[in-house]
Each structure stands twice: as structure tokens, then as C-alpha cells.
Amino acid sequence: MREGIKLQSILSEQGGESPDRLAVLALLTLGLIESLANGLLGATDAVRSFFHADNCLFVRRQLRHKLADEIMSRGSQLPDLFEALPIEEAQREFQHELAAMRTLCFQLLDQRRSVA
């Protein structure tokens, strides 16, 4: 993926209530997590394509939701694991982070269901 996903474009066009925008973010992120978990996408590629600064800032400033911000923060730091830790430990932490991000996404979706 040469050009990154621009959440501002996707979520601004999607419009609507914040719970709907958060659900779209959660579903997109779950797809990326699945690609990361299966090795179809690397941590660095995930940052380039989705967890980059523009998207992180958009989520923080426009969506203003603690769980969404945490998901983006965790995603943006995934490549750091492989720079800071031995490979086996980095891989364990990587899987742990993906599980934590998955849980946060499900929490966002659950909140939307509670609101609806």
C-alpha cells in the first residue's frame, strides 16, 4: 500500500454521529490487526498505511475518544517493539499489543451497540 489510508477523508465522508464514526474506525482497525496477526502486513507498513501521525492527530482532535486514541497510540508504537527488544520477546509483546488493540476495538463496537 503506497498511499496511506486517510481517516479524515473516510470518516468525514461517512459523517453522522460519533458512535458511527468510532465503529468504522474499530472495524478498519480490526482488519489491520488481522493482517498484522497473520503476517500479511508488517508493523512498519501498518504505521505507514494507517497508524501514521495524520490519522493519530485526526482521532485525537476530531473523534476525541479515549479508547480510539489508545488504539492509535498502540498501533503507532508497534515497530518500536522490534527495535527495543530481542526478537522473541518483541514477537510476544507484538501479539500482546494486537490482543489489547483487538479488545479496545470490541469495546468501541460494544459502546456503539449500547448507544443504539
N, C-alpha and C positions, 0 to 999 in steps of 0.2 A: 504494500500500500504506500504509494509515493506521497500522496497528499493526505494529511491527517483529517480526521473527522472533525467538523466544526460544530460543536454543540450549540453555539449561538444560532447558527442557521437552522439546525434541525428543530431545536426547542422553541425558537421564535416563530417559525412557521407553524409548528404544532399548536402554539398558543394555548389558550384555555387556562384552567385552574392549575395552581401549583402542584396538587397531588397527581394530576395527569402528566405534567412535565417530569416530576420525580419518578413516576412509573416508567416513562420512556427511558430516562437515564438508567434506572435499575435494569431494565430489560437489555439495553445496549451493553451495559457493563457485564451482565451475566453471560452474554455471548462472547465477550472478550475474555472473561475468566475461563470459560470452557476452552477457548482456543489456546490460552496460556497453559492450562492444565494438561491438554493433550499434546503440547509441544508444537502446535501449528503456528504459534506466534511466540516470539521471544520477548523478554522483559523490555529490552531496549526498543524493539519495534512497537510494543504496546504504548510506550511513552511517546514515541514519535507520532503514532497514529491516533491516540486517544487521550492519554493521561498527560498531555503537554500543558504548558503554562497557560495558554489562552483558555483552554477548557477548564482548568482548575480555577482560574480567576472568574470565569463566567459562572461556574457553580457557586463559588463563594459570594460573589456580588449580586447575582441575579436570583438564584434559587434560594440562597440563604437558609440552608437546611443543614443541621449538624451532621446527620448521617451521610448525606450526599457529599459534604465537604470531606468527611473522613474517608469515604471510598476513594475520592480523587487523590487525596493525600497519600494514602497507602499505595495506590497504583503508581503514582509518580515516583515513589521510592523503591519500587521493585528491583531496578537494575543495581541499586546501591548494595543490595544483599550480596551480589556476586563479586563486588569489588572489595567488600569489607570482611567477608567470611570465607573460610575454606569451602571448597565446592560441595562436599557432602552436607555440611551444616547449612550452607546457603540454600541448597535444594530443599532441606527440611523446612527452613524458615519461609522459603518461597511458597511451598504448599500450605503452610500455616497461614500466611498472609492471604492467599487465594481463598482459603476456607473462611477467614474472617471477613473478607470483602463479600463473599457469597452470602454470608449471614446478614451483613448490613443491607445488601440488595433485597433480600427477602423481607427484612424489617420495613424497608421503604414500601415494598409492594403490599405488605400487610397493613401498613398505615393507610394506604390509599383505599384498600378494601374496607377498612373501618370507617373512613370518611364517607364512602359511597353508600 
